[in-house]
């Protein structure tokens, strides 16, 4: 049984559930860093909202794919936080980057 299911069963609101899950993710990152399981990862500020890849893709307009998100991470434009095989992004950092990116006008073919 996963944490989201448990919180839903306890009739906890979706907003409160998101806060609780974010809290556990931050604690997990700190634990993994402390025990040298997670190496060379940047520090996450307390209260910084981490989101999954799927949620990061939902934030973009127009929608982007996983490949674009991966390429931006590889190029150092945004920072990914890895925990085992899972990848998280800082919601604030991602939104800041997305607003700073210049939008190209669509190509017009004549």
OpenMM code with the backbone's topology and positions (N, CA, C; nanometers):
from openmm import Vec3, app, unit

residues = "UNK UNK UNK UNK UNK UNK UNK UNK UNK UNK UNK UNK UNK UNK UNK UNK UNK UNK UNK UNK UNK UNK UNK UNK UNK UNK UNK UNK UNK UNK UNK UNK UNK UNK UNK UNK UNK UNK UNK UNK UNK UNK UNK UNK UNK UNK UNK UNK UNK UNK UNK UNK UNK UNK UNK UNK UNK UNK UNK UNK UNK UNK UNK UNK UNK UNK UNK UNK UNK UNK UNK UNK UNK UNK UNK UNK UNK UNK UNK UNK UNK UNK UNK UNK UNK UNK UNK UNK UNK UNK UNK UNK UNK UNK UNK UNK UNK UNK UNK UNK UNK UNK UNK UNK UNK UNK UNK UNK UNK UNK".split()
positions = [
    Vec3(0.0845, -0.1162, 0.0000),
    Vec3(0.0000, 0.0000, 0.0000),
    Vec3(0.0904, 0.1243, 0.0000),
    Vec3(0.0647, 0.2211, -0.0883),
    Vec3(0.1489, 0.3390, -0.0942),
    Vec3(0.0938, 0.4511, -0.0054),
    Vec3(0.1753, 0.5533, 0.0144),
    Vec3(0.1415, 0.6620, 0.1055),
    Vec3(0.0177, 0.7388, 0.0596),
    Vec3(0.0029, 0.7622, -0.0702),
    Vec3(-0.1143, 0.8340, -0.1215),
    Vec3(-0.2431, 0.7595, -0.0871),
    Vec3(-0.2413, 0.6277, -0.1017),
    Vec3(-0.3591, 0.5465, -0.0721),
    Vec3(-0.3939, 0.5541, 0.0769),
    Vec3(-0.2917, 0.5490, 0.1611),
    Vec3(-0.3140, 0.5561, 0.3059),
    Vec3(-0.3757, 0.6907, 0.3427),
    Vec3(-0.3222, 0.7990, 0.2868),
    Vec3(-0.3735, 0.9320, 0.3188),
    Vec3(-0.5166, 0.9502, 0.2685),
    Vec3(-0.5488, 0.8928, 0.1530),
    Vec3(-0.6855, 0.8987, 0.1004),
    Vec3(-0.7804, 0.8225, 0.1911),
    Vec3(-0.7379, 0.7072, 0.2396),
    Vec3(-0.8189, 0.6257, 0.3294),
    Vec3(-0.8480, 0.7003, 0.4589),
    Vec3(-0.7537, 0.7828, 0.5036),
    Vec3(-0.7702, 0.8591, 0.6277),
    Vec3(-0.8483, 0.9889, 0.6063),
    Vec3(-0.9023, 1.0081, 0.4858),
    Vec3(-0.9811, 1.1273, 0.4516),
    Vec3(-0.9028, 1.2572, 0.4684),
    Vec3(-0.7760, 1.2542, 0.4304),
    Vec3(-0.6925, 1.3744, 0.4337),
    Vec3(-0.7041, 1.4411, 0.2972),
    Vec3(-0.7184, 1.5738, 0.2976),
    Vec3(-0.7397, 1.6466, 0.1723),
    Vec3(-0.6188, 1.6300, 0.0787),
    Vec3(-0.6441, 1.6551, -0.0489),
    Vec3(-0.5395, 1.6385, -0.1496),
    Vec3(-0.4243, 1.7364, -0.1241),
    Vec3(-0.4560, 1.8596, -0.0838),
    Vec3(-0.3533, 1.9607, -0.0557),
    Vec3(-0.2663, 1.9174, 0.0622),
    Vec3(-0.3305, 1.8716, 0.1696),
    Vec3(-0.2559, 1.8253, 0.2864),
    Vec3(-0.1734, 1.7018, 0.2530),
    Vec3(-0.2278, 1.6129, 0.1702),
    Vec3(-0.1551, 1.4937, 0.1282),
    Vec3(-0.0278, 1.5316, 0.0539),
    Vec3(-0.0389, 1.6295, -0.0355),
    Vec3(0.0778, 1.6743, -0.1120),
    Vec3(0.1853, 1.7304, -0.0194),
    Vec3(0.1436, 1.8055, 0.0822),
    Vec3(0.2384, 1.8609, 0.1787),
    Vec3(0.3061, 1.7497, 0.2588),
    Vec3(0.2291, 1.6518, 0.3012),
    Vec3(0.2845, 1.5400, 0.3790),
    Vec3(0.3840, 1.4609, 0.2943),
    Vec3(0.3471, 1.4325, 0.1705),
    Vec3(0.4352, 1.3559, 0.0811),
    Vec3(0.5631, 1.4345, 0.0546),
    Vec3(0.5512, 1.5654, 0.0315),
    Vec3(0.6687, 1.6498, 0.0096),
    Vec3(0.7604, 1.6466, 0.1317),
    Vec3(0.7023, 1.6504, 0.2510),
    Vec3(0.7788, 1.6444, 0.3750),
    Vec3(0.8588, 1.5138, 0.3820),
    Vec3(0.7934, 1.4005, 0.3524),
    Vec3(0.8622, 1.2717, 0.3566),
    Vec3(0.9719, 1.2630, 0.2518),
    Vec3(0.9496, 1.3210, 0.1327),
    Vec3(1.0515, 1.3188, 0.0284),
    Vec3(1.1748, 1.3959, 0.0728),
    Vec3(1.1561, 1.5124, 0.1371),
    Vec3(1.2693, 1.5906, 0.1851),
    Vec3(1.3459, 1.5155, 0.2925),
    Vec3(1.2739, 1.4532, 0.3868),
    Vec3(1.3393, 1.3737, 0.4905),
    Vec3(1.4163, 1.2568, 0.4302),
    Vec3(1.3591, 1.1926, 0.3300),
    Vec3(1.4261, 1.0807, 0.2648),
    Vec3(1.5540, 1.1265, 0.1963),
    Vec3(1.5501, 1.2403, 0.1281),
    Vec3(1.6705, 1.2929, 0.0632),
    Vec3(1.7792, 1.3228, 0.1659),
    Vec3(1.7417, 1.3854, 0.2770),
    Vec3(1.8396, 1.4154, 0.3819),
    Vec3(1.8999, 1.2872, 0.4390),
    Vec3(1.8176, 1.1855, 0.4638),
    Vec3(1.8654, 1.0576, 0.5158),
    Vec3(1.9647, 0.9925, 0.4188),
    Vec3(1.9284, 0.9899, 0.2910),
    Vec3(2.0151, 0.9272, 0.1914),
    Vec3(2.1477, 1.0008, 0.1775),
    Vec3(2.1444, 1.1328, 0.1872),
    Vec3(2.2668, 1.2122, 0.1811),
    Vec3(2.3541, 1.1865, 0.3041),
    Vec3(2.2908, 1.1824, 0.4199),
    Vec3(2.3632, 1.1634, 0.5466),
    Vec3(2.4358, 1.0294, 0.5493),
    Vec3(2.3740, 0.9271, 0.4943),
    Vec3(2.4332, 0.7933, 0.4967),
    Vec3(2.5094, 0.7614, 0.3682),
    Vec3(2.5407, 0.8646, 0.2925),
    Vec3(2.6234, 0.8540, 0.1710),
    Vec3(2.5658, 0.7591, 0.0664),
    Vec3(2.4354, 0.7451, 0.0668),
    Vec3(2.3687, 0.6658, -0.0361),
    Vec3(2.3461, 0.7536, -0.1583),
    Vec3(2.3158, 0.8792, -0.1332),
    Vec3(2.2924, 0.9769, -0.2386),
    Vec3(2.4115, 1.0714, -0.2377),
    Vec3(2.4969, 1.0602, -0.3390),
    Vec3(2.6208, 1.1372, -0.3419),
    Vec3(2.6121, 1.2485, -0.4458),
    Vec3(2.6865, 1.3555, -0.4208),
    Vec3(2.7013, 1.4669, -0.5140),
    Vec3(2.5688, 1.5277, -0.5574),
    Vec3(2.4703, 1.5228, -0.4716),
    Vec3(2.3415, 1.5844, -0.5044),
    Vec3(2.3352, 1.7214, -0.4395),
    Vec3(2.2812, 1.8193, -0.5082),
    Vec3(2.2695, 1.9516, -0.4482),
    Vec3(2.1734, 1.9497, -0.3304),
    Vec3(2.1965, 2.0397, -0.2363),
    Vec3(2.1088, 2.0493, -0.1195),
    Vec3(1.9715, 2.1000, -0.1606),
    Vec3(1.8713, 2.0484, -0.0985),
    Vec3(1.7346, 2.0934, -0.1211),
    Vec3(1.6989, 2.1845, -0.0051),
    Vec3(1.6474, 2.3016, -0.0373),
    Vec3(1.6088, 2.3951, 0.0673),
    Vec3(1.4865, 2.3425, 0.1408),
    Vec3(1.4778, 2.3642, 0.2724),
    Vec3(1.3598, 2.3190, 0.3461),
    Vec3(1.2337, 2.3832, 0.2889),
    Vec3(1.1320, 2.3045, 0.2748),
    Vec3(1.0058, 2.3554, 0.2224),
    Vec3(1.0003, 2.3644, 0.0708),
    Vec3(1.1103, 2.3286, 0.0048),
    Vec3(1.1106, 2.3328, -0.1412),
    Vec3(1.0266, 2.2168, -0.1927),
    Vec3(0.9356, 2.2462, -0.2812),
    Vec3(0.8408, 2.1464, -0.3287),
    Vec3(0.9023, 2.0640, -0.4409),
    Vec3(0.9265, 1.9366, -0.4156),
    Vec3(0.9799, 1.8477, -0.5179),
    Vec3(0.8650, 1.7804, -0.5912),
    Vec3(0.8809, 1.7687, -0.7229),
    Vec3(0.7769, 1.7063, -0.8037),
    Vec3(0.8378, 1.5974, -0.8900),
    Vec3(0.7569, 1.5005, -0.9253),
    Vec3(0.8022, 1.3898, -1.0087),
    Vec3(0.8150, 1.4354, -1.1532),
    Vec3(0.8733, 1.3512, -1.2360),
    Vec3(0.8883, 1.3813, -1.3781),
    Vec3(0.7513, 1.4009, -1.4418),
    Vec3(0.6573, 1.3136, -1.4105),
    Vec3(0.5231, 1.3238, -1.4688),
    Vec3(0.4583, 1.4581, -1.4344),
    Vec3(0.4724, 1.5017, -1.3099),
    Vec3(0.4161, 1.6304, -1.2702),
    Vec3(0.4921, 1.7467, -1.3322),
    Vec3(0.6224, 1.7308, -1.3505),
    Vec3(0.7010, 1.8359, -1.4153),
    Vec3(0.6558, 1.8548, -1.5600),
    Vec3(0.6250, 1.7455, -1.6269),
    Vec3(0.5798, 1.7541, -1.7661),
    Vec3(0.4440, 1.8230, -1.7755),
    Vec3(0.3613, 1.8063, -1.6742),
    Vec3(0.2284, 1.8685, -1.6744),
    Vec3(0.2360, 2.0203, -1.6565),
    Vec3(0.3470, 2.0704, -1.5997),
    Vec3(0.3611, 2.2135, -1.5749),
    Vec3(0.3912, 2.2941, -1.7016),
    Vec3(0.4411, 2.2289, -1.8027),
    Vec3(0.4866, 2.3015, -1.9210),
    Vec3(0.3736, 2.3277, -2.0191),
    Vec3(0.3781, 2.4473, -2.0792),
    Vec3(0.2818, 2.4833, -2.1825),
    Vec3(0.3579, 2.5499, -2.2942),
    Vec3(0.3624, 2.5022, -2.4125),
    Vec3(0.3021, 2.3781, -2.4592),
    Vec3(0.3740, 2.2585, -2.3979),
    Vec3(0.3093, 2.1433, -2.3993),
    Vec3(0.3683, 2.0255, -2.3347),
    Vec3(0.5016, 1.9855, -2.3983),
    Vec3(0.5918, 1.9400, -2.3133),
    Vec3(0.7201, 1.8872, -2.3614),
    Vec3(0.7241, 1.7388, -2.3290),
    Vec3(0.8218, 1.6697, -2.3829),
    Vec3(0.8371, 1.5272, -2.3572),
    Vec3(0.9461, 1.5004, -2.2554),
    Vec3(0.9542, 1.3760, -2.2147),
    Vec3(1.0580, 1.3350, -2.1193),
    Vec3(1.1977, 1.3598, -2.1745),
    Vec3(1.2120, 1.3427, -2.3058),
    Vec3(1.3431, 1.3611, -2.3685),
    Vec3(1.3906, 1.5048, -2.3525),
    Vec3(1.3020, 1.6002, -2.3735),
    Vec3(1.3378, 1.7416, -2.3584),
    Vec3(1.3778, 1.7709, -2.2139),
    Vec3(1.3005, 1.7217, -2.1198),
    Vec3(1.3307, 1.7421, -1.9784),
    Vec3(1.4668, 1.6809, -1.9435),
    Vec3(1.4930, 1.5621, -1.9941),
    Vec3(1.6212, 1.4954, -1.9717),
    Vec3(1.7358, 1.5758, -2.0326),
    Vec3(1.7159, 1.6264, -2.1552),
    Vec3(1.8202, 1.7052, -2.2219),
    Vec3(1.8503, 1.8345, -2.1463),
    Vec3(1.7464, 1.9001, -2.0939),
    Vec3(1.7669, 2.0210, -2.0153),
    Vec3(1.8454, 1.9893, -1.8882),
    Vec3(1.8170, 1.8747, -1.8283),
    Vec3(1.8882, 1.8333, -1.7077),
    Vec3(2.0344, 1.8039, -1.7402),
    Vec3(2.0560, 1.7316, -1.8486),
    Vec3(2.1916, 1.6949, -1.8909),
    Vec3(2.2745, 1.8186, -1.9251),
    Vec3(2.2094, 1.9195, -1.9831),
    Vec3(2.2784, 2.0430, -2.0212),
    Vec3(2.3022, 2.1360, -1.9017),
    Vec3(2.2480, 2.1009, -1.7853),
    Vec3(2.2676, 2.1812, -1.6656),
    Vec3(2.1722, 2.2982, -1.6534),
    Vec3(2.0691, 2.3005, -1.7339),
    Vec3(1.9721, 2.4102, -1.7295),
    Vec3(1.8785, 2.3974, -1.6099),
    Vec3(1.8470, 2.2750, -1.5710),
    Vec3(1.7667, 2.2484, -1.4522),
    Vec3(1.8332, 2.1369, -1.3731),
    Vec3(1.8016, 2.1288, -1.2461),
    Vec3(1.8644, 2.0294, -1.1582),
    Vec3(1.7658, 1.9192, -1.1253),
    Vec3(1.8128, 1.7960, -1.1383),
    Vec3(1.7322, 1.6798, -1.1016),
    Vec3(1.7865, 1.6224, -0.9713),
    Vec3(1.6961, 1.5731, -0.8892),
    Vec3(1.7323, 1.5079, -0.7640),
    Vec3(1.6959, 1.3607, -0.7780),
    Vec3(1.7963, 1.2729, -0.7728),
    Vec3(1.7714, 1.1298, -0.7897),
    Vec3(1.7682, 1.0608, -0.6549),
    Vec3(1.6695, 0.9769, -0.6396),
    Vec3(1.6597, 0.8904, -0.5222),
    Vec3(1.6389, 0.7507, -0.5769),
    Vec3(1.7445, 0.6714, -0.5728),
    Vec3(1.7380, 0.5398, -0.6359),
    Vec3(1.7167, 0.5565, -0.7850),
    Vec3(1.6075, 0.5027, -0.8352),
    Vec3(1.5759, 0.5161, -0.9775),
    Vec3(1.4779, 0.6300, -1.0047),
    Vec3(1.4249, 0.6901, -0.9002),
    Vec3(1.3265, 0.7974, -0.9172),
    Vec3(1.3956, 0.9326, -0.9315),
    Vec3(1.3367, 1.0196, -1.0124),
    Vec3(1.3911, 1.1529, -1.0369),
    Vec3(1.2878, 1.2570, -0.9957),
    Vec3(1.3335, 1.3602, -0.9271),
    Vec3(1.2473, 1.4695, -0.8838),
    Vec3(1.3065, 1.6014, -0.9298),
    Vec3(1.2196, 1.7017, -0.9446),
    Vec3(1.2619, 1.8360, -0.9803),
    Vec3(1.2029, 1.9332, -0.8794),
    Vec3(1.2749, 2.0429, -0.8563),
    Vec3(1.2221, 2.1485, -0.7725),
    Vec3(1.1195, 2.2256, -0.8541),
    Vec3(0.9980, 2.2361, -0.8014),
    Vec3(0.8910, 2.3052, -0.8738),
    Vec3(0.9284, 2.4512, -0.8983),
    Vec3(0.9841, 2.5167, -0.7977),
    Vec3(1.0219, 2.6567, -0.8105),
    Vec3(1.1299, 2.6753, -0.9178),
    Vec3(1.2337, 2.5918, -0.9144),
    Vec3(1.3426, 2.6024, -1.0117),
    Vec3(1.2925, 2.5775, -1.1535),
    Vec3(1.2060, 2.4794, -1.1688),
    Vec3(1.1532, 2.4469, -1.3010),
    Vec3(1.0684, 2.5620, -1.3550),
    Vec3(0.9818, 2.6182, -1.2717),
    Vec3(0.8991, 2.7305, -1.3158),
    Vec3(0.9837, 2.8530, -1.3490),
    Vec3(1.0887, 2.8768, -1.2709),
    Vec3(1.1793, 2.9883, -1.2982),
    Vec3(1.2469, 2.9696, -1.4331),
    Vec3(1.2942, 2.8482, -1.4594),
    Vec3(1.3587, 2.8205, -1.5880),
    Vec3(1.2598, 2.8358, -1.7031),
    Vec3(1.1406, 2.7824, -1.6866),
    Vec3(1.0413, 2.7879, -1.7947),
    Vec3(1.0019, 2.9309, -1.8296),
    Vec3(0.9971, 3.0177, -1.7309),
    Vec3(0.9622, 3.1567, -1.7599),
    Vec3(1.0778, 3.2325, -1.8229),
    Vec3(1.2007, 3.1857, -1.8002),
    Vec3(1.3172, 3.2545, -1.8566),
    Vec3(1.3480, 3.2117, -2.0001),
    Vec3(1.2953, 3.0990, -2.0420),
    Vec3(1.3223, 3.0483, -2.1764),
    Vec3(1.2465, 3.1333, -2.2787),
    Vec3(1.3191, 3.1767, -2.3794),
    Vec3(1.2542, 3.2536, -2.4852),
    Vec3(1.1717, 3.1590, -2.5711),
    Vec3(1.0516, 3.2016, -2.5987),
    Vec3(0.9658, 3.1190, -2.6831),
    Vec3(0.9876, 3.1577, -2.8284),
    Vec3(1.0164, 3.0581, -2.9097),
    Vec3(1.0402, 3.0831, -3.0515),
    Vec3(0.9069, 3.0937, -3.1240),
    Vec3(0.8968, 3.1896, -3.2163),
    Vec3(0.7734, 3.1949, -3.2950),
    Vec3(0.7648, 3.0755, -3.3881),
    Vec3(0.6446, 3.0296, -3.4189),
    Vec3(0.6330, 2.9130, -3.5069),
    Vec3(0.6857, 2.9443, -3.6472),
    Vec3(0.7414, 2.8442, -3.7107),
    Vec3(0.7933, 2.8613, -3.8463),
    Vec3(0.6763, 2.8735, -3.9436),
    Vec3(0.6917, 2.9648, -4.0361),
    Vec3(0.5891, 2.9844, -4.1379),
    Vec3(0.6476, 2.9397, -4.2713),
    Vec3(0.5836, 2.8443, -4.3316),
    Vec3(0.6288, 2.7930, -4.4605),
    Vec3(0.5415, 2.8536, -4.5699),
    Vec3(0.6048, 2.9056, -4.6738),
    Vec3(0.5287, 2.9650, -4.7841),
    Vec3(0.5490, 2.8894, -4.9105),
] * unit.nanometer
topology = app.Topology()
chain = topology.addChain("A")
for resn in residues:
    res = topology.addResidue(resn, chain)
    for name in ("N", "CA", "C"):
        topology.addAtom(name, app.Element.getBySymbol(name[0]), res)
